[in-house]
Amino acid sequence: MNRTRPKVELKDDNDWMMTYSDAITLLLAFFVLIVAVSQVNEGKLEELKDGWGKVVDTAAHLPMQELTADIQEIVEQKNLDSVVVTAVTDGIRIDLDSENLYDSGSASLKPEGKALISEFAEAMKEVDLNGRSIIVEGHSDDLPIHTKQFDSNWELSGARAIEVTKQLIKFNVDKSQLRAVAYADAQPRADKALPIEQQRQLNRRVVIYIKRN
């Protein structure tokens, strides 16, 4: 008598591994896609940042260029020959020859010095300073000074900067914008190839900086 053997289905225990492998592959592909998109967006973002930076930088420079040109034009119109206007990286530098402002060893403005500051202050009323910082720097030569009034060139250069600052306030320059700074002989500007007396004359000066906002 023949007996029918029951059919037994044999399942491959590795089937689950194939399903798992497919899932991992899909997941990996998904992450690769995310990374690729992120990199593209990051690149675009950098381009936008660079472009915006250029726009902002241009917007910041244009007003200062116009202000420099305006001040230069007014200085020329008023024949202020001893006032030198220069555009610099952080704003506008205005050099005033101290020989026209003070006697040697003094921080009191000479009559012609007061007239010069008066003319300059009037000129500043014709331009829009727009709340910019105005720094008045006092510089001396390297000859030491030790008097009852000034113990060193620091005191002398500081007193000269303060005197010009006070005159600017007197002629209605907003005092909240002003600062006086002393440098003594720490920042000489003259070419060392020049004769020493000429160097000292150039180094004795008052500088007015109109800073970028």
ZIUR-V69262 format. One record per residue. N is the residue number from 1. SS is DSSP state (~ for helix, > for strand, _ for the rest). OMEGA is omega in whole degrees, 0 to 359 (none if undefined). Layout:
N;SS;OMEGA + N;SS;OMEGA
This chain:
1;_;181 + 2;_;175 + 3;_;178 + 4;_;179 + 5;_;178 + 6;_;178 + 7;_;179 + 8;_;177 + 9;_;179 + 10;_;179 + 11;_;179 + 12;_;181 + 13;_;182 + 14;_;180 + 15;~;182 + 16;~;180 + 17;~;179 + 18;~;179 + 19;~;180 + 20;~;180 + 21;~;178 + 22;~;181 + 23;~;180 + 24;~;179 + 25;~;179 + 26;~;180 + 27;~;179 + 28;~;179 + 29;~;179 + 30;~;180 + 31;~;177 + 32;~;179 + 33;~;179 + 34;~;180 + 35;~;181 + 36;~;180 + 37;~;179 + 38;~;180 + 39;~;178 + 40;~;181 + 41;~;179 + 42;~;178 + 43;~;179 + 44;~;180 + 45;~;178 + 46;~;178 + 47;~;180 + 48;~;179 + 49;~;179 + 50;~;180 + 51;~;179 + 52;~;179 + 53;~;179 + 54;~;179 + 55;~;180 + 56;~;181 + 57;~;179 + 58;~;180 + 59;~;180 + 60;~;184 + 61;~;186 + 62;~;180 + 63;~;180 + 64;~;178 + 65;~;179 + 66;~;180 + 67;~;178 + 68;~;180 + 69;~;180 + 70;~;181 + 71;~;180 + 72;~;181 + 73;~;181 + 74;~;178 + 75;~;179 + 76;~;180 + 77;~;182 + 78;_;178 + 79;_;178 + 80;_;187 + 81;_;182 + 82;_;177 + 83;>;181 + 84;>;182 + 85;>;182 + 86;>;173 + 87;>;179 + 88;>;186 + 89;_;186 + 90;_;178 + 91;>;181 + 92;>;177 + 93;>;179 + 94;>;182 + 95;>;176 + 96;>;180 + 97;>;184 + 98;~;178 + 99;~;178 + 100;~;184 + 101;_;190 + 102;>;165 + 103;_;181 + 104;_;178 + 105;_;183 + 106;_;175 + 107;_;177 + 108;_;181 + 109;>;174 + 110;_;178 + 111;~;179 + 112;~;176 + 113;~;177 + 114;~;179 + 115;~;180 + 116;~;180 + 117;~;177 + 118;~;179 + 119;~;181 + 120;~;180 + 121;~;177 + 122;~;178 + 123;~;181 + 124;~;178 + 125;_;184 + 126;_;178 + 127;_;181 + 128;_;179 + 129;_;168 + 130;_;177 + 131;_;182 + 132;_;176 + 133;_;177 + 134;>;183 + 135;>;179 + 136;>;182 + 137;>;173 + 138;>;180 + 139;>;179 + 140;_;172 + 141;_;185 + 142;_;178 + 143;_;182 + 144;_;177 + 145;_;177 + 146;_;181 + 147;_;178 + 148;_;182 + 149;_;184 + 150;_;181 + 151;_;180 + 152;_;178 + 153;~;177 + 154;~;179 + 155;~;181 + 156;~;182 + 157;~;177 + 158;~;180 + 159;~;179 + 160;~;178 + 161;~;180 + 162;~;180 + 163;~;178 + 164;~;179 + 165;~;179 + 166;~;179 + 167;~;178 + 168;~;177 + 169;~;179 + 170;~;180 + 171;_;168 + 172;_;167 + 173;_;185 + 174;_;184 + 175;~;179 + 176;~;179 + 177;~;190 + 178;>;174 + 179;>;177 + 180;>;184 + 181;>;178 + 182;>;178 + 183;>;183 + 184;>;179 + 185;_;186 + 186;_;182 + 187;_;178 + 188;_;181 + 189;_;187 + 190;_;175 + 191;_;183 + 192;_;176 + 193;_;180 + 194;_;174 + 195;_;188 + 196;~;180 + 197;~;178 + 198;~;176 + 199;~;183 + 200;~;179 + 201;~;179 + 202;~;182 + 203;~;176 + 204;_;187 + 205;>;169 + 206;>;181 + 207;>;175 + 208;>;177 + 209;>;169 + 210;>;189 + 211;>;172 + 212;_;175 + 213;_;none
